[in-house]
């Protein structure tokens, strides 16, 4: 497959040729996302959707996909080349649709919605990246407490203007352990039982696990990316049918290393300089797992384990915690 095809979809018959396997089953709205924005999405047959819970490796996977599509290690502004359709704070949806529809390269889009909140097309490739919930909560805390006044005011306006929310952005605890407890046991979003100011992590992951055997869904785990970036990138390359010349490959892997991405933060995520204290550099906080070990109490860990057992099957719990190398291929694991 050509890595940079001209995919302009001007032919209505080509649009009709897309196989909608299943429409979005429900809508999700938070201060950060509105899944109803996907109603204006016009798919192309080789589109790619990078779909993750926040702080689970979204930017990491976007950089990997960018390098594969463009066949180089150039740092590009990911929000421009991989728009976030459901992101309420990233512009008017009509402007986002226009950007997407004008793109000539193979398109890849960002999603923070559960899989039942976005449409599934047979021709689209979906890449889901998951991470241990305890690590996810630590990274969420770092991001939430570093929203600057401009970002918080924007979230306040979104919340107050949406009848489904109807209030400003809540205060976030300053201590990471308190944020973890807030995230684990409370939700500010109707119909959610955890997630704090976002969606339920546990319910979110169940939607992808339920569809994991689809041939057009690739399940990737943060642990595996940390353990073998080269090998996981080759999995992604094969899944997307994008061959890469071996002489180019080392540069692509290097560009996806955390240290390289952090050094290029202002090029990759320039918009964050307007939203976060510490800017784009602060967004790339640690890029590791296990920070929760020196933060959470035995009672916190027991509460997390109880939630894990209540919400996840044993196979899903094992995969979320240890990845493919520890638990096995998700497609082969039992429900």
N, C-alpha and C positions, 0 to 999 in steps of 0.2 A: 504494500500500500504506500502510495506517495505520502510523505510526511507533511507536505504543505500544499494540499490540493486547493484548487479554486472551487469552493463549495457553495458559491452563490446560488440560492434557491429561488429563482425567479419563475420557475415553471410550476403552476398550481398542481399539475398531475404528479410531479415529484413529491410535493407535500402530501398528497393523498396516498402515496405509496408507502408512507410510514405506517408501521404496524403498532397501533396503540394496544398494548397488552392489558393495561389497566390504568384508568385515570386516577388522579389523586382521590383518596377516599375521605379525607377530612382536611380542614384548614387549621393551621397553627398560627397564632399571633402572640408575639412578645414585644418588648421594647425594641428588640433587635431584628426580628424576622416577621415576615408576613407571607405565608406560603401561597396565598391567593394570587400573588404576582405571577405565578407560573401559568396562569390562565392565558396570558399573552405570549407565551413562548411558542415560537415556530421552529420545530426541530429539523435538523438535517440528519441524513442517514449515518454519518460517522461521528456525530457529536459525542463528547465525553463529559460526564458529570462526576466531579470529585465531591463526594457527599460524606460529611463527617459531623459528629458532635463537636462543638467549639473546643479548641485547644487540644485536639487529638491528632494533630499532624496535617491539618488542612494545607497550610502554606508550604510545608515540606513536600507534600504530594503534588501541589500545583507547580512547584519548581521542577520536580522530576518530570512531570508531563510536559512542561514548557520546553525543557532541554531536549526531550525526545521529539517533540513536534518540530521544533526549529533546528534540531540537529547541531546545536552549539551551546556554549556555556555562558552566553550573554545574560546579564541580569536585566530583566524586563519588569515594568510595573505590572504586577499580577492582577490588580483590580481592573486594569484597562484591557488586558488580553484574556482574562478569565473572569468575566463579570459575575457579580453576586446578585442574582435575580431577586431573591427573597430578602436581601438586606435593606431594611427600611431606612437606614441612615446613610445609604450610598447613592442617593439620587432618585429622581422621578422614574418610575418603571418604564414610561414611554421612551425616555432617553436611554435607558439600559437596553430595551428591545432594539432601538435604532443602532446602538453600538454593536450588539450581537449580530444583527442582520447584515451589517456592512462588512463584517470580518471575512477575509478571503482565506485565511489559514484554517486548518482543521480546528474546530472550536472546542474549547473545554471550559466548563462552567463550574462555579462554586455553589454548593448547597449546604446549609445547616439544618435542613428539615429532616424529620423521620421519613422513611421510605414510603409510608402510606400517605405522606403529604405532598408527594410529587408524582407526576405521571411516569409510567414505565413503558418505554418503547422497545420493541425487539431489536431495532437497529442501533440503539444508543448503548455505549459502554459506560457502566457505572463502577466507580472505584470507591469503596468504603474503607476508611481508616479508623480503627478503634484503638483505645488506650485504657489501661487500668483506671478505674474511676477515682481512686485516691490520688493518682498523679494528675488526672484531669482537674480535680478540685483545686489542687495546689496551683496549677497554671491559671485557672479561672480567677482565683483570688488575686494573683499578681496583676491580671488584666483589669479586673473590676475596680480595684483600689487605685489604679493609675489612670482612669478616665479623667481628663481635665475638665475644667468648668464648661468649656464649649461643648464637649461631648455630652456631659450630664444635662445641660440645658436642652440639647437636641433630643435626648431620650425623654426628658420631661415633657417636651412638646408632643412627641409621639404618643406617650402614654395618656396625656390629658385629652388628646384629640381622638383617641380610639375608644369608643364606648365599651369594647370588650376588656379594656384595661382600666381606663378612667382615673388614673392617678399618676403622679410623677414617679420617676425612677427611685426605688428604695435605697436607703443607706446600706452600705456593705460593711460588715465588721472589719475592723482593722487588723485583727489577729487571724492568721490562716486557719487555726483550729476551729475558731468560731465560724468562719466562713464555711468550712467543711460541714459543720453541724447544721448550719442554715441550708446548705446545698443538699444534704442527705435527707433531711427530715421535713423540709417546708418548701412550699412553692408560692410565688406571688401570681402564678398563672392559673386560671380556672381549669379544672379537670386534671391537674397535675399534682402528684404527691411528693415530688422532690424536684430539685433543680434550682431552688432559690429564685433568681430573676429570669431564669431560662427554662428550657423544657426538661422534662424528666430524662436523666441519663439512662436509666434502666429501661424505661418504655421505648426510648429512642433506639437502643441497641437491639431490642427484641424485634423491631420491625425489619432490620437488616438481616438478622439471624434467620428469620422465618423465610427469607427469600434467597438464602445464601447459595442454593444449588442452581440458580439461574446461570446459564452459560455466559450471559453478558454482565454479570456482577462479579467483581474481584474483591475479595475480603483481604485486607492488609492490616497488620497490627504494628503499632509503634515499637513494641519490643523487637520485632523482626527487623524493622528498619534500623534500629540501633545496633543490632547484632551483626547484620550482614546487608549493608546498604547496596553494595554491588549486586548481590543475589536478588534482592527484592526489586531493584530497578530492572533487572533482566526479566523478572516475572511480569512487571508492568509493561515493558517493551513488547513481550510476546503477546500479552493480553490485548494490547492495542494494535497489534500487527504493524509495528513500526520497527523495522530492522535498523540497526546502527552499525556503522563501520567500526571495526575494532580499534583503529587508530584514533577515532574520535571519542570512544567510550570513556577512557580515564578522565578526560576533561569534564564530561557530563556528570560522572560520579563525584568528582571534586566539587563541582558547582552546587551539588545537593548536600554537601556536608554542612553541619550546623555552623561551624566557624566561618565558612565561606559565605553562607547566607546572612549571618549577622554582620559580617564586614560589608556586605552589599545591601544592608537593610534599607538605606535611603533610596536605593534604586528599585528594590523589590516591593516595598510597602511605603512609598512616600506619603500617602494619605494619612498614615498614622502619626505623622509629625504634627497634624492638626487636632489629634484626638487624645493622645496619650502623654502623660508626664514622662519625660525621657524619650518621647518620640518613637520612631521605628526601631531604634537600637534597643529600647526598653522592652519592645514586644518580643524580641528574641532573648528571653530571660535566662534560660538554663539549657533547654533541650535535652534534659535527662529524666530518668525515672527514679523513684525512691526517696524524693525529698520529704514525703509524708512520714518517713520512719522516725524522724527526730521531732515531729510536730504532733502527731495524733496519740491519744492516750489509749490504753487497753480497752476502755469503755467505747471509745470512738471506733476502734477496729472491730469490736464485737457487734456494734450497731451496723457497721458496713457489711460485715459477713452475714448478718441476719437478713438485711435487705437483699443482698446478692442471692441468698438461698431462696428467698421468697419470690424474686422476680426472674431469675435466670435458671435455666437448666444446668446441670453439672458440666456439660460439655461447653456451653456458652461461657459459664463462669471461668472455666479453665483456659479457654481461648482468650478471653478478655485480659486475664491476668498474665498469661505467659506467651501468647502468640502461637503461631503455627509450629514453631520448633518445639515448644513444650507440650502443646495439646494435640497437634496434628492438623491436617487440612480440614478447614471448616466444612467443605462440601461432603466430606466422608464421615463427619462426626454425627452422632445421634442427636435427636431433638431433646 
